[in-house]
């Protein structure tokens, strides 16, 4: 009964799975914009990560992150590199430092859509609603606009899941190599 109602609503609205994904990303970007507009960087984590990226920018030391002049080896440098890339493009400011994470948010929705499409090929609804369900999670909404490593890591986890699924479907060793490479970037 419920599947029939969902399909009837989809046919009435003529929404394709990609339209659902686009609407999900649009709603997520609106939530992110509201968060970015209404709140400053949250101490301790966000301010720490931006300050580490700032020291990387100031000292032109792209390989070894520092915090207050001491080596900061607690986290991998990918997020700091992304913040510096956005500073290079848009100038050194708080807003560009916060822009890389919304891109990873939308990338997570797209990757989850692709994963659901591959894992449940017989169900178009699974791919349509997987990103919507992810957006409905309160914990996920907390991390959407937050300058932290969680959304960056989840992109690499989803890519790794896609590579393992590719290996299980084909047995091609290139998917194993890709999976190992993705785990390295996710670390």
C-alpha positions, 0 to 999 in steps of 0.5 A: 500500500505504501509503495503504491502511494509513493509511486503515485506521488512520484508519478504525480510530481514526475520526480526522477531519482536524480531530481530527488538527489538534486532537491536533497542537495538544495535543502542541504545547502539551504541548511548549510547556508543558514548555519554559516550565516547564523553561527561563528566557528565553534570552539574547540575543533573548528577554531583549532582546524582553521588555525592549523590551516592558517599556520600552514598558509602563513608558513608555506609549510604544506606537508607538516601541519603545525599548531602554535608552532608545534607539529600537529600530527593528530589529523591528516592534512587533507582538510587543511589543504582544502582550506588553503585551496579555498583561501588561494581562490577566494582570499583568506577569510572565514567563509572560504575556510568553511566552504569545502565542507558543504561540497563534501556534504553534497558529494556524500549525498551523491555517493550514497545515491550511487551506492544505493543504485548499485546495491539495490538495482531492482529498487529505484526508490532505494536510490531516491530516498537514501540521500533524503533519509541521510539528510533527515538524521539529526547527527548528520545535520550537525556535521553538514556545515561543521569544519571537521574531518567527518564528512571528508572521511565519509566520502572516502568510506563511501568511495571505498564501499563502491570499490569493494562492491565493484570488486565483488561484482567483477573480481577485478583487482583494480578495485582492490587497489582503488580501495587501498588508495581510498583508505589511504586518502581517508586516513 
